[in-house]
Amino acid sequence: MDSYKNPLNFAEIDISDEGEQGSPTLRGMSIPERKERPAGESIPYVKALSREQQFVHQARALADRTDEQTPFVPFMSYWPTYEQMNEAQRSWYFYWRSEVRAGQYLFTDLSYIFVYLYELINGTGWEIPKQGYELMMKLWEAYGKRYPKLNGYIADWVCDFVLVHQMDVSLMDIVSRSQTTKTGELFDLELMRLFTDDPASLTFEQILTLSDYDMQRSKFYLDGGSVLLEEFAPKVIALVDSFLRKTTGNKLVDTFYKGSGKKIERYLFRSAVYDASIYGRTRALRIPQLRRCSPLRYYITQLLRCMENKLRELHHFKGRLRGVTLKTETEMVVQRFLDKEFKPEKPAVPAISIDPKRLAELQRDSEDVRSMLTVAEWDEPEQEEQEYREYQNQNDQSSSDVSPDPAKSSTGVNDDVPIHEFVHTSRPEPSHEHEDSAANDTVLWDTSDMDEEWILFAGMLGQAHLEILYALHSPSSSIKIDRIADKYGTMPALLLDEINEIAMEAIGDLVVDGESLSEDYKDYFESLKR
């Protein structure tokens, strides 16, 4: 540091003219003239290929190479490419690749598998995207269990492959196979798609990601109810989604999730030897934030708790979950659905087989008996008449002393009238007055032009319910309802409640409001006729 304090000393150099003039070497030198380069000449610019581009060029050149059967040679590299292989390793790779293309998945090292995946990612080894997708999935299936490290990489790469080629493939099956992708943005993207298109296809594990209640730690789940909860959770979600669509016009997810999603740039084929000039470096995606939507999580939680309480009740499990807050009609829909699922099935009616020969014999026997009875019927009146006349003669003789006037006889029967006419005329004719009245009260509902759910609803109604609905569709319905209830020995309110219960089960909505038909469904009951 003290050197900065020392004084600076300069040297003086004197160059004399004599020395300069006496140097013949310097005087003889001359500076060449500068020549201009022709305008047409230029040095060509050579762009250096990146490692990824070099790999793609090599992959395309070696796409059809096959080698004869050769011994396996180990190969391990952090960034495996053809250049990292020696000749023996390359011979094994191309032999192994030809076997894989033929469907034979031989034992090999993970680095060889990565090289083959890089080829597929960059478009080598397949003609159409579907073929490339299937080759990647088969490779995953063959080596995923042996090399768990492969699962995390290939799941992302297959998803990227589907995205860049815009394939009609469900990503949920792919992301669910890897723990790393199961919690990523693609999981949220697929969760929204399933909730929108087909809620019944959601799995139990996927539904739990939207719930604040860990059902897998429930006492009912741990004590044998796991199978029931895993089976009915997707069904209940789909049921309530259908119920909300019919009653409000909105799906379950649209009712509680109002966000537009978060826009992101997803890096394609991360950690792979991939030439970004083929499909681009990133892909723009809009990811819905379903798992962060508090209203949706709360509602799913309440649905699952309501379902578990009902299953506990049906299986006589002690204890109930507290704090279930659902609308009464929603809770009723869930409970009736589960009641119906666990309702004992009626015993099947045994099939009846008819022996044609035996049937023919019975028909002949029946004809014989009918003919015998017909003959006996014609002979019977004459025999009855003869016996009656003999009895009448005896009676007249015994009563002649008491009643000389035969017209005042106690029998009161005219001898001129045959006995068979007397017998037939004395039988009262059956009264059809009640049958005609019952026929006039029968209500029929023509559902030929209705949807399947309304046909099911009509089939579940009894005659009393149909008469009530017919009365509700006409003036002075209150008086008519009371008469119908008295006719069937019940109360009007009970019949109305039964109709609404059947409607909730069949069409998912109430059709009776108080003592009148719901305005939304009045047109459906126009075809009720007596």
Secondary structure, DSSP 4 states (H G I P E B T S, - for coil): -GGGGSPP--------HHHHHT-HHHHH--PPPPPPPPTT--PPP-PPPPHHHHHHHHHHHTTT-------------SS--GGGS-HHHHHHHHHHHHHHHTT------HHHHHHHHHHHHTT-S-SSHHHHHHHHHHHHHHHTTT-HHHHHHHHHHHHHHHHHTT----SHHHHTT-TTTTTSHHHHHHHHHHHHH-GGG--HHHHHTT-SS-GGG-HHIIIIIHHHHHHHHHHHHHHHHHHHHHHHSS-HHHHH-----EEEEEETTTTS---HHHH-SEEEEEE--GGG-HHHHHHHHHHHHHHHHHHHHHTT-S---------HHHHHHHHHHHHHHTSPPPPPPPP----HHHHHHHHHHHHHHHHHHHHHHHHHHHHHHHHHHHHHHHHHHHTTTT-S-GGG-TT---TTS-HHHHHHHHSPPPP-HHHHHHHHH--EE--TTS-HHHHHHHHH--HHHHHHHHHHTSSSHHHHHHHHHHHTTS-HHHHHHHHHHHHHHHTSS--EETTEE-GGGGGGGGGEE-
